[in-house]
Amino acid sequence: MNIVYEKIKPTGEIRIPKSILAKLGLKSGEKVRLKLTGKKVLIEPIKDPIKALRGMLKLDKKTAKEIIESPEFEPT
């Protein structure tokens, strides 16, 4: 168990050390869920299921271009 002490900034922000972020598999800009449990805050990573699938499907350039250019395609 890692115990870290941080000071709450005037804006209400706290710093999460890189070592803890690494153990959670988080990077700057990623989203987390904050859950209040009694007087504790639980921080959970939120992983985008679509991003998790990236790289699993191999397409040739022509097929990929057709998908991107189709009217149904909505980039995130």
PDB file of N, CA, C and O in Angstrom, chain B, residues numbered from 101:
ATOM      1  N   MET B 101       0.851  -1.184   0.000  1.00  0.00           N
ATOM      2  CA  MET B 101       0.000   0.000   0.000  1.00  0.00           C
ATOM      3  C   MET B 101       0.892   1.241   0.000  1.00  0.00           C
ATOM      4  O   MET B 101       1.812   1.358   0.809  1.00  0.00           O
ATOM      5  N   ASN B 102       0.606   2.159  -0.916  1.00  0.00           N
ATOM      6  CA  ASN B 102       1.328   3.428  -0.960  1.00  0.00           C
ATOM      7  C   ASN B 102       0.551   4.472  -0.195  1.00  0.00           C
ATOM      8  O   ASN B 102      -0.650   4.643  -0.405  1.00  0.00           O
ATOM      9  N   ILE B 103       1.231   5.166   0.687  1.00  0.00           N
ATOM     10  CA  ILE B 103       0.602   6.276   1.399  1.00  0.00           C
ATOM     11  C   ILE B 103       1.363   7.538   1.022  1.00  0.00           C
ATOM     12  O   ILE B 103       2.581   7.616   1.184  1.00  0.00           O
ATOM     13  N   VAL B 104       0.637   8.515   0.523  1.00  0.00           N
ATOM     14  CA  VAL B 104       1.223   9.775   0.091  1.00  0.00           C
ATOM     15  C   VAL B 104       0.416  10.902   0.714  1.00  0.00           C
ATOM     16  O   VAL B 104      -0.812  10.840   0.769  1.00  0.00           O
ATOM     17  N   TYR B 105       1.100  11.917   1.177  1.00  0.00           N
ATOM     18  CA  TYR B 105       0.428  13.081   1.749  1.00  0.00           C
ATOM     19  C   TYR B 105       0.593  14.252   0.797  1.00  0.00           C
ATOM     20  O   TYR B 105       1.702  14.566   0.365  1.00  0.00           O
ATOM     21  N   GLU B 106      -0.508  14.887   0.480  1.00  0.00           N
ATOM     22  CA  GLU B 106      -0.503  16.040  -0.411  1.00  0.00           C
ATOM     23  C   GLU B 106      -1.332  17.155   0.207  1.00  0.00           C
ATOM     24  O   GLU B 106      -2.269  16.904   0.964  1.00  0.00           O
ATOM     25  N   LYS B 107      -0.978  18.372  -0.123  1.00  0.00           N
ATOM     26  CA  LYS B 107      -1.699  19.544   0.362  1.00  0.00           C
ATOM     27  C   LYS B 107      -2.754  19.937  -0.668  1.00  0.00           C
ATOM     28  O   LYS B 107      -2.484  19.913  -1.868  1.00  0.00           O
ATOM     29  N   ILE B 108      -3.938  20.295  -0.217  1.00  0.00           N
ATOM     30  CA  ILE B 108      -5.002  20.759  -1.115  1.00  0.00           C
ATOM     31  C   ILE B 108      -4.690  22.199  -1.494  1.00  0.00           C
ATOM     32  O   ILE B 108      -4.463  23.047  -0.632  1.00  0.00           O
ATOM     33  N   LYS B 109      -4.681  22.463  -2.797  1.00  0.00           N
ATOM     34  CA  LYS B 109      -4.386  23.802  -3.303  1.00  0.00           C
ATOM     35  C   LYS B 109      -5.603  24.698  -3.106  1.00  0.00           C
ATOM     36  O   LYS B 109      -6.711  24.194  -2.928  1.00  0.00           O
ATOM     37  N   PRO B 110      -5.420  26.017  -3.134  1.00  0.00           N
ATOM     38  CA  PRO B 110      -6.558  26.939  -2.967  1.00  0.00           C
ATOM     39  C   PRO B 110      -7.680  26.706  -3.981  1.00  0.00           C
ATOM     40  O   PRO B 110      -8.832  27.052  -3.722  1.00  0.00           O
ATOM     41  N   THR B 111      -7.349  26.124  -5.126  1.00  0.00           N
ATOM     42  CA  THR B 111      -8.361  25.852  -6.160  1.00  0.00           C
ATOM     43  C   THR B 111      -9.104  24.551  -5.897  1.00  0.00           C
ATOM     44  O   THR B 111     -10.038  24.214  -6.625  1.00  0.00           O
ATOM     45  N   GLY B 112      -8.691  23.800  -4.843  1.00  0.00           N
ATOM     46  CA  GLY B 112      -9.324  22.526  -4.519  1.00  0.00           C
ATOM     47  C   GLY B 112      -8.635  21.342  -5.180  1.00  0.00           C
ATOM     48  O   GLY B 112      -9.074  20.203  -5.025  1.00  0.00           O
ATOM     49  N   GLU B 113      -7.566  21.600  -5.911  1.00  0.00           N
ATOM     50  CA  GLU B 113      -6.866  20.530  -6.618  1.00  0.00           C
ATOM     51  C   GLU B 113      -5.861  19.840  -5.700  1.00  0.00           C
ATOM     52  O   GLU B 113      -5.347  20.427  -4.748  1.00  0.00           O
ATOM     53  N   ILE B 114      -5.598  18.568  -6.023  1.00  0.00           N
ATOM     54  CA  ILE B 114      -4.519  17.840  -5.369  1.00  0.00           C
ATOM     55  C   ILE B 114      -3.646  17.222  -6.462  1.00  0.00           C
ATOM     56  O   ILE B 114      -4.109  16.975  -7.575  1.00  0.00           O
ATOM     57  N   ARG B 115      -2.392  16.980  -6.130  1.00  0.00           N
ATOM     58  CA  ARG B 115      -1.458  16.385  -7.083  1.00  0.00           C
ATOM     59  C   ARG B 115      -1.394  14.891  -6.812  1.00  0.00           C
ATOM     60  O   ARG B 115      -1.273  14.463  -5.665  1.00  0.00           O
ATOM     61  N   ILE B 116      -1.477  14.097  -7.881  1.00  0.00           N
ATOM     62  CA  ILE B 116      -1.322  12.655  -7.752  1.00  0.00           C
ATOM     63  C   ILE B 116       0.072  12.322  -8.280  1.00  0.00           C
ATOM     64  O   ILE B 116       0.370  12.592  -9.443  1.00  0.00           O
ATOM     65  N   PRO B 117       0.917  11.746  -7.451  1.00  0.00           N
ATOM     66  CA  PRO B 117       2.285  11.449  -7.881  1.00  0.00           C
ATOM     67  C   PRO B 117       2.338  10.525  -9.098  1.00  0.00           C
ATOM     68  O   PRO B 117       1.472   9.672  -9.289  1.00  0.00           O
ATOM     69  N   LYS B 118       3.381  10.718  -9.919  1.00  0.00           N
ATOM     70  CA  LYS B 118       3.548   9.914 -11.127  1.00  0.00           C
ATOM     71  C   LYS B 118       3.609   8.424 -10.814  1.00  0.00           C
ATOM     72  O   LYS B 118       3.134   7.607 -11.604  1.00  0.00           O
ATOM     73  N   SER B 119       4.183   8.065  -9.682  1.00  0.00           N
ATOM     74  CA  SER B 119       4.292   6.639  -9.340  1.00  0.00           C
ATOM     75  C   SER B 119       2.913   6.004  -9.168  1.00  0.00           C
ATOM     76  O   SER B 119       2.706   4.852  -9.549  1.00  0.00           O
ATOM     77  N   ILE B 120       1.980   6.749  -8.598  1.00  0.00           N
ATOM     78  CA  ILE B 120       0.611   6.227  -8.426  1.00  0.00           C
ATOM     79  C   ILE B 120      -0.112   6.201  -9.766  1.00  0.00           C
ATOM     80  O   ILE B 120      -0.822   5.242 -10.071  1.00  0.00           O
ATOM     81  N   LEU B 121       0.064   7.251 -10.568  1.00  0.00           N
ATOM     82  CA  LEU B 121      -0.549   7.276 -11.897  1.00  0.00           C
ATOM     83  C   LEU B 121      -0.071   6.089 -12.728  1.00  0.00           C
ATOM     84  O   LEU B 121      -0.857   5.457 -13.434  1.00  0.00           O
ATOM     85  N   ALA B 122       1.222   5.793 -12.637  1.00  0.00           N
ATOM     86  CA  ALA B 122       1.785   4.673 -13.390  1.00  0.00           C
ATOM     87  C   ALA B 122       1.168   3.348 -12.940  1.00  0.00           C
ATOM     88  O   ALA B 122       0.859   2.494 -13.771  1.00  0.00           O
ATOM     89  N   LYS B 123       0.991   3.175 -11.642  1.00  0.00           N
ATOM     90  CA  LYS B 123       0.397   1.932 -11.142  1.00  0.00           C
ATOM     91  C   LYS B 123      -1.058   1.780 -11.578  1.00  0.00           C
ATOM     92  O   LYS B 123      -1.552   0.664 -11.734  1.00  0.00           O
ATOM     93  N   LEU B 124      -1.744   2.913 -11.773  1.00  0.00           N
ATOM     94  CA  LEU B 124      -3.127   2.886 -12.255  1.00  0.00           C
ATOM     95  C   LEU B 124      -3.192   2.797 -13.779  1.00  0.00           C
ATOM     96  O   LEU B 124      -4.263   2.585 -14.347  1.00  0.00           O
ATOM     97  N   GLY B 125      -2.049   2.958 -14.434  1.00  0.00           N
ATOM     98  CA  GLY B 125      -2.023   2.938 -15.896  1.00  0.00           C
ATOM     99  C   GLY B 125      -2.587   4.205 -16.498  1.00  0.00           C
ATOM    100  O   GLY B 125      -3.139   4.179 -17.598  1.00  0.00           O
ATOM    101  N   LEU B 126      -2.453   5.319 -15.787  1.00  0.00           N
ATOM    102  CA  LEU B 126      -3.023   6.594 -16.239  1.00  0.00           C
ATOM    103  C   LEU B 126      -1.948   7.528 -16.773  1.00  0.00           C
ATOM    104  O   LEU B 126      -0.795   7.501 -16.341  1.00  0.00           O
ATOM    105  N   LYS B 127      -2.366   8.359 -17.733  1.00  0.00           N
ATOM    106  CA  LYS B 127      -1.498   9.381 -18.291  1.00  0.00           C
ATOM    107  C   LYS B 127      -2.215  10.718 -18.201  1.00  0.00           C
ATOM    108  O   LYS B 127      -3.430  10.769 -18.011  1.00  0.00           O
ATOM    109  N   SER B 128      -1.472  11.778 -18.337  1.00  0.00           N
ATOM    110  CA  SER B 128      -2.033  13.124 -18.300  1.00  0.00           C
ATOM    111  C   SER B 128      -3.152  13.263 -19.329  1.00  0.00           C
ATOM    112  O   SER B 128      -3.004  12.839 -20.475  1.00  0.00           O
ATOM    113  N   GLY B 129      -4.256  13.851 -18.922  1.00  0.00           N
ATOM    114  CA  GLY B 129      -5.385  14.090 -19.824  1.00  0.00           C
ATOM    115  C   GLY B 129      -6.438  12.998 -19.823  1.00  0.00           C
ATOM    116  O   GLY B 129      -7.528  13.197 -20.359  1.00  0.00           O
ATOM    117  N   GLU B 130      -6.133  11.839 -19.228  1.00  0.00           N
ATOM    118  CA  GLU B 130      -7.122  10.768 -19.179  1.00  0.00           C
ATOM    119  C   GLU B 130      -8.147  11.047 -18.083  1.00  0.00           C
ATOM    120  O   GLU B 130      -7.871  11.770 -17.126  1.00  0.00           O
ATOM    121  N   LYS B 131      -9.321  10.468 -18.239  1.00  0.00           N
ATOM    122  CA  LYS B 131     -10.405  10.699 -17.286  1.00  0.00           C
ATOM    123  C   LYS B 131     -10.388   9.667 -16.167  1.00  0.00           C
ATOM    124  O   LYS B 131      -9.984   8.519 -16.353  1.00  0.00           O
ATOM    125  N   VAL B 132     -10.841  10.115 -14.996  1.00  0.00           N
ATOM    126  CA  VAL B 132     -10.996   9.228 -13.842  1.00  0.00           C
ATOM    127  C   VAL B 132     -12.370   9.452 -13.239  1.00  0.00           C
ATOM    128  O   VAL B 132     -12.998  10.488 -13.459  1.00  0.00           O
ATOM    129  N   ARG B 133     -12.826   8.478 -12.481  1.00  0.00           N
ATOM    130  CA  ARG B 133     -14.092   8.578 -11.757  1.00  0.00           C
ATOM    131  C   ARG B 133     -13.737   8.794 -10.293  1.00  0.00           C
ATOM    132  O   ARG B 133     -12.924   8.059  -9.734  1.00  0.00           O
ATOM    133  N   LEU B 134     -14.346   9.803  -9.670  1.00  0.00           N
ATOM    134  CA  LEU B 134     -14.168  10.057  -8.241  1.00  0.00           C
ATOM    135  C   LEU B 134     -15.431   9.603  -7.534  1.00  0.00           C
ATOM    136  O   LEU B 134     -16.523  10.084  -7.835  1.00  0.00           O
ATOM    137  N   LYS B 135     -15.286   8.686  -6.604  1.00  0.00           N
ATOM    138  CA  LYS B 135     -16.443   8.131  -5.898  1.00  0.00           C
ATOM    139  C   LYS B 135     -16.275   8.406  -4.413  1.00  0.00           C
ATOM    140  O   LYS B 135     -15.285   7.998  -3.808  1.00  0.00           O
ATOM    141  N   LEU B 136     -17.240   9.095  -3.831  1.00  0.00           N
ATOM    142  CA  LEU B 136     -17.218   9.406  -2.406  1.00  0.00           C
ATOM    143  C   LEU B 136     -17.815   8.229  -1.638  1.00  0.00           C
ATOM    144  O   LEU B 136     -18.966   7.849  -1.855  1.00  0.00           O
ATOM    145  N   THR B 137     -17.020   7.664  -0.745  1.00  0.00           N
ATOM    146  CA  THR B 137     -17.439   6.535   0.081  1.00  0.00           C
ATOM    147  C   THR B 137     -17.193   6.919   1.529  1.00  0.00           C
ATOM    148  O   THR B 137     -16.065   6.864   2.017  1.00  0.00           O
ATOM    149  N   GLY B 138     -18.266   7.311   2.212  1.00  0.00           N
ATOM    150  CA  GLY B 138     -18.094   7.813   3.576  1.00  0.00           C
ATOM    151  C   GLY B 138     -17.256   9.079   3.538  1.00  0.00           C
ATOM    152  O   GLY B 138     -17.641  10.063   2.907  1.00  0.00           O
ATOM    153  N   LYS B 139     -16.107   9.057   4.213  1.00  0.00           N
ATOM    154  CA  LYS B 139     -15.213  10.213   4.207  1.00  0.00           C
ATOM    155  C   LYS B 139     -13.963   9.933   3.372  1.00  0.00           C
ATOM    156  O   LYS B 139     -12.914  10.539   3.586  1.00  0.00           O
ATOM    157  N   LYS B 140     -14.088   9.013   2.427  1.00  0.00           N
ATOM    158  CA  LYS B 140     -12.973   8.663   1.548  1.00  0.00           C
ATOM    159  C   LYS B 140     -13.360   8.911   0.099  1.00  0.00           C
ATOM    160  O   LYS B 140     -14.533   8.838  -0.268  1.00  0.00           O
ATOM    161  N   VAL B 141     -12.353   9.206  -0.717  1.00  0.00           N
ATOM    162  CA  VAL B 141     -12.564   9.378  -2.146  1.00  0.00           C
ATOM    163  C   VAL B 141     -11.815   8.266  -2.865  1.00  0.00           C
ATOM    164  O   VAL B 141     -10.610   8.091  -2.682  1.00  0.00           O
ATOM    165  N   LEU B 142     -12.540   7.524  -3.680  1.00  0.00           N
ATOM    166  CA  LEU B 142     -11.963   6.454  -4.475  1.00  0.00           C
ATOM    167  C   LEU B 142     -11.743   6.990  -5.888  1.00  0.00           C
ATOM    168  O   LEU B 142     -12.658   7.545  -6.496  1.00  0.00           O
ATOM    169  N   ILE B 143     -10.531   6.823  -6.406  1.00  0.00           N
ATOM    170  CA  ILE B 143     -10.197   7.271  -7.756  1.00  0.00           C
ATOM    171  C   ILE B 143     -10.068   6.038  -8.636  1.00  0.00           C
ATOM    172  O   ILE B 143      -9.236   5.165  -8.389  1.00  0.00           O
ATOM    173  N   GLU B 144     -10.910   5.979  -9.673  1.00  0.00           N
ATOM    174  CA  GLU B 144     -10.902   4.825 -10.580  1.00  0.00           C
ATOM    175  C   GLU B 144     -10.632   5.295 -12.003  1.00  0.00           C
ATOM    176  O   GLU B 144     -11.222   6.278 -12.452  1.00  0.00           O
ATOM    177  N   PRO B 145      -9.748   4.603 -12.719  1.00  0.00           N
ATOM    178  CA  PRO B 145      -9.523   4.946 -14.124  1.00  0.00           C
ATOM    179  C   PRO B 145     -10.766   4.658 -14.955  1.00  0.00           C
ATOM    180  O   PRO B 145     -11.472   3.679 -14.709  1.00  0.00           O
ATOM    181  N   ILE B 146     -11.028   5.500 -15.923  1.00  0.00           N
ATOM    182  CA  ILE B 146     -12.106   5.267 -16.883  1.00  0.00           C
ATOM    183  C   ILE B 146     -11.423   5.011 -18.216  1.00  0.00           C
ATOM    184  O   ILE B 146     -10.813   5.913 -18.788  1.00  0.00           O
ATOM    185  N   LYS B 147     -11.522   3.810 -18.700  1.00  0.00           N
ATOM    186  CA  LYS B 147     -10.903   3.460 -19.972  1.00  0.00           C
ATOM    187  C   LYS B 147     -11.953   3.478 -21.070  1.00  0.00           C
ATOM    188  O   LYS B 147     -13.028   2.895 -20.927  1.00  0.00           O
ATOM    189  N   ASP B 148     -11.634   4.148 -22.158  1.00  0.00           N
ATOM    190  CA  ASP B 148     -12.515   4.210 -23.321  1.00  0.00           C
ATOM    191  C   ASP B 148     -12.475   2.850 -24.012  1.00  0.00           C
ATOM    192  O   ASP B 148     -11.419   2.444 -24.498  1.00  0.00           O
ATOM    193  N   PRO B 149     -13.607   2.132 -24.068  1.00  0.00           N
ATOM    194  CA  PRO B 149     -13.595   0.795 -24.673  1.00  0.00           C
ATOM    195  C   PRO B 149     -13.198   0.804 -26.144  1.00  0.00           C
ATOM    196  O   PRO B 149     -12.629  -0.171 -26.635  1.00  0.00           O
ATOM    197  N   ILE B 150     -13.487   1.882 -26.845  1.00  0.00           N
ATOM    198  CA  ILE B 150     -13.118   1.975 -28.255  1.00  0.00           C
ATOM    199  C   ILE B 150     -11.606   2.092 -28.399  1.00  0.00           C
ATOM    200  O   ILE B 150     -11.002   1.430 -29.243  1.00  0.00           O
ATOM    201  N   LYS B 151     -10.990   2.947 -27.560  1.00  0.00           N
ATOM    202  CA  LYS B 151      -9.540   3.104 -27.616  1.00  0.00           C
ATOM    203  C   LYS B 151      -8.839   1.810 -27.229  1.00  0.00           C
ATOM    204  O   LYS B 151      -7.760   1.515 -27.742  1.00  0.00           O
ATOM    205  N   ALA B 152      -9.430   1.043 -26.341  1.00  0.00           N
ATOM    206  CA  ALA B 152      -8.830  -0.222 -25.924  1.00  0.00           C
ATOM    207  C   ALA B 152      -8.774  -1.214 -27.087  1.00  0.00           C
ATOM    208  O   ALA B 152      -7.928  -2.108 -27.101  1.00  0.00           O
ATOM    209  N   LEU B 153      -9.668  -1.059 -28.053  1.00  0.00           N
ATOM    210  CA  LEU B 153      -9.711  -1.970 -29.194  1.00  0.00           C
ATOM    211  C   LEU B 153      -8.787  -1.551 -30.336  1.00  0.00           C
ATOM    212  O   LEU B 153      -8.575  -2.314 -31.279  1.00  0.00           O
ATOM    213  N   ARG B 154      -8.236  -0.331 -30.249  1.00  0.00           N
ATOM    214  CA  ARG B 154      -7.375   0.153 -31.333  1.00  0.00           C
ATOM    215  C   ARG B 154      -6.219  -0.794 -31.578  1.00  0.00           C
ATOM    216  O   ARG B 154      -5.581  -1.284 -30.646  1.00  0.00           O
ATOM    217  N   GLY B 155      -5.965  -1.039 -32.845  1.00  0.00           N
ATOM    218  CA  GLY B 155      -4.859  -1.886 -33.226  1.00  0.00           C
ATOM    219  C   GLY B 155      -5.221  -3.353 -33.336  1.00  0.00           C
ATOM    220  O   GLY B 155      -4.418  -4.148 -33.826  1.00  0.00           O
ATOM    221  N   MET B 156      -6.412  -3.731 -32.892  1.00  0.00           N
ATOM    222  CA  MET B 156      -6.794  -5.133 -32.940  1.00  0.00           C
ATOM    223  C   MET B 156      -7.275  -5.542 -34.330  1.00  0.00           C
ATOM    224  O   MET B 156      -7.140  -6.701 -34.722  1.00  0.00           O
ATOM    225  N   LEU B 157      -7.832  -4.595 -35.070  1.00  0.00           N
ATOM    226  CA  LEU B 157      -8.361  -4.873 -36.396  1.00  0.00           C
ATOM    227  C   LEU B 157      -7.414  -4.279 -37.431  1.00  0.00           C
ATOM    228  O   LEU B 157      -7.181  -3.071 -37.452  1.00  0.00           O
ATOM    229  N   LYS B 158      -6.881  -5.119 -38.269  1.00  0.00           N
ATOM    230  CA  LYS B 158      -5.945  -4.664 -39.297  1.00  0.00           C
ATOM    231  C   LYS B 158      -6.710  -4.475 -40.606  1.00  0.00           C
ATOM    232  O   LYS B 158      -7.349  -5.398 -41.111  1.00  0.00           O
ATOM    233  N   LEU B 159      -6.630  -3.260 -41.138  1.00  0.00           N
ATOM    234  CA  LEU B 159      -7.286  -2.943 -42.402  1.00  0.00           C
ATOM    235  C   LEU B 159      -6.250  -2.459 -43.397  1.00  0.00           C
ATOM    236  O   LEU B 159      -5.248  -1.848 -43.027  1.00  0.00           O
ATOM    237  N   ASP B 160      -6.506  -2.741 -44.663  1.00  0.00           N
ATOM    238  CA  ASP B 160      -5.634  -2.166 -45.678  1.00  0.00           C
ATOM    239  C   ASP B 160      -6.013  -0.688 -45.827  1.00  0.00           C
ATOM    240  O   ASP B 160      -7.086  -0.274 -45.389  1.00  0.00           O
ATOM    241  N   LYS B 161      -5.145   0.090 -46.435  1.00  0.00           N
ATOM    242  CA  LYS B 161      -5.353   1.544 -46.533  1.00  0.00           C
ATOM    243  C   LYS B 161      -6.642   1.903 -47.266  1.00  0.00           C
ATOM    244  O   LYS B 161      -7.325   2.856 -46.889  1.00  0.00           O
ATOM    245  N   LYS B 162      -6.976   1.151 -48.303  1.00  0.00           N
ATOM    246  CA  LYS B 162      -8.178   1.444 -49.087  1.00  0.00           C
ATOM    247  C   LYS B 162      -9.434   1.278 -48.236  1.00  0.00           C
ATOM    248  O   LYS B 162     -10.307   2.145 -48.251  1.00  0.00           O
ATOM    249  N   THR B 163      -9.535   0.178 -47.497  1.00  0.00           N
ATOM    250  CA  THR B 163     -10.707  -0.074 -46.651  1.00  0.00           C
ATOM    251  C   THR B 163     -10.800   0.959 -45.539  1.00  0.00           C
ATOM    252  O   THR B 163     -11.887   1.457 -45.247  1.00  0.00           O
ATOM    253  N   ALA B 164      -9.676   1.286 -44.915  1.00  0.00           N
ATOM    254  CA  ALA B 164      -9.666   2.286 -43.851  1.00  0.00           C
ATOM    255  C   ALA B 164     -10.136   3.638 -44.381  1.00  0.00           C
ATOM    256  O   ALA B 164     -10.910   4.330 -43.719  1.00  0.00           O
ATOM    257  N   LYS B 165      -9.673   4.014 -45.562  1.00  0.00           N
ATOM    258  CA  LYS B 165     -10.072   5.285 -46.163  1.00  0.00           C
ATOM    259  C   LYS B 165     -11.572   5.289 -46.461  1.00  0.00           C
ATOM    260  O   LYS B 165     -12.244   6.295 -46.232  1.00  0.00           O
ATOM    261  N   GLU B 166     -12.101   4.173 -46.972  1.00  0.00           N
ATOM    262  CA  GLU B 166     -13.533   4.074 -47.267  1.00  0.00           C
ATOM    263  C   GLU B 166     -14.370   4.238 -45.999  1.00  0.00           C
ATOM    264  O   GLU B 166     -15.410   4.896 -46.015  1.00  0.00           O
ATOM    265  N   ILE B 167     -13.909   3.637 -44.904  1.00  0.00           N
ATOM    266  CA  ILE B 167     -14.637   3.755 -43.633  1.00  0.00           C
ATOM    267  C   ILE B 167     -14.631   5.195 -43.151  1.00  0.00           C
ATOM    268  O   ILE B 167     -15.672   5.727 -42.765  1.00  0.00           O
ATOM    269  N   ILE B 168     -13.461   5.831 -43.170  1.00  0.00           N
ATOM    270  CA  ILE B 168     -13.339   7.207 -42.683  1.00  0.00           C
ATOM    271  C   ILE B 168     -14.160   8.171 -43.534  1.00  0.00           C
ATOM    272  O   ILE B 168     -14.741   9.120 -43.009  1.00  0.00           O
ATOM    273  N   GLU B 169     -14.210   7.939 -44.818  1.00  0.00           N
ATOM    274  CA  GLU B 169     -14.934   8.843 -45.718  1.00  0.00           C
ATOM    275  C   GLU B 169     -16.431   8.537 -45.807  1.00  0.00           C
ATOM    276  O   GLU B 169     -17.168   9.286 -46.448  1.00  0.00           O
ATOM    277  N   SER B 170     -16.892   7.460 -45.181  1.00  0.00           N
ATOM    278  CA  SER B 170     -18.316   7.127 -45.244  1.00  0.00           C
ATOM    279  C   SER B 170     -19.123   8.100 -44.389  1.00  0.00           C
ATOM    280  O   SER B 170     -18.613   8.610 -43.392  1.00  0.00           O
ATOM    281  N   PRO B 171     -20.389   8.369 -44.768  1.00  0.00           N
ATOM    282  CA  PRO B 171     -21.216   9.316 -44.033  1.00  0.00           C
ATOM    283  C   PRO B 171     -21.533   8.858 -42.599  1.00  0.00           C
ATOM    284  O   PRO B 171     -21.865   9.684 -41.749  1.00  0.00           O
ATOM    285  N   GLU B 172     -21.434   7.563 -42.330  1.00  0.00           N
ATOM    286  CA  GLU B 172     -21.741   7.050 -40.995  1.00  0.00           C
ATOM    287  C   GLU B 172     -20.601   7.259 -39.990  1.00  0.00           C
ATOM    288  O   GLU B 172     -20.815   7.188 -38.780  1.00  0.00           O
ATOM    289  N   PHE B 173     -19.398   7.516 -40.497  1.00  0.00           N
ATOM    290  CA  PHE B 173     -18.227   7.649 -39.625  1.00  0.00           C
ATOM    291  C   PHE B 173     -18.302   8.938 -38.814  1.00  0.00           C
ATOM    292  O   PHE B 173     -18.482  10.024 -39.366  1.00  0.00           O
ATOM    293  N   GLU B 174     -18.161   8.801 -37.490  1.00  0.00           N
ATOM    294  CA  GLU B 174     -18.166   9.956 -36.588  1.00  0.00           C
ATOM    295  C   GLU B 174     -16.915   9.897 -35.731  1.00  0.00           C
ATOM    296  O   GLU B 174     -16.862   9.125 -34.774  1.00  0.00           O
ATOM    297  N   PRO B 175     -15.899  10.703 -36.056  1.00  0.00           N
ATOM    298  CA  PRO B 175     -14.672  10.674 -35.253  1.00  0.00           C
ATOM    299  C   PRO B 175     -14.916  11.194 -33.852  1.00  0.00           C
ATOM    300  O   PRO B 175     -15.790  12.034 -33.635  1.00  0.00           O
ATOM    301  N   THR B 176     -14.129  10.686 -32.887  1.00  0.00           N
ATOM    302  CA  THR B 176     -14.275  11.129 -31.484  1.00  0.00           C
ATOM    303  C   THR B 176     -13.372  12.276 -31.180  1.00  0.00           C
ATOM    304  O   THR B 176     -13.362  12.773 -30.054  1.00  0.00           O
TER     305      THR B 176
END
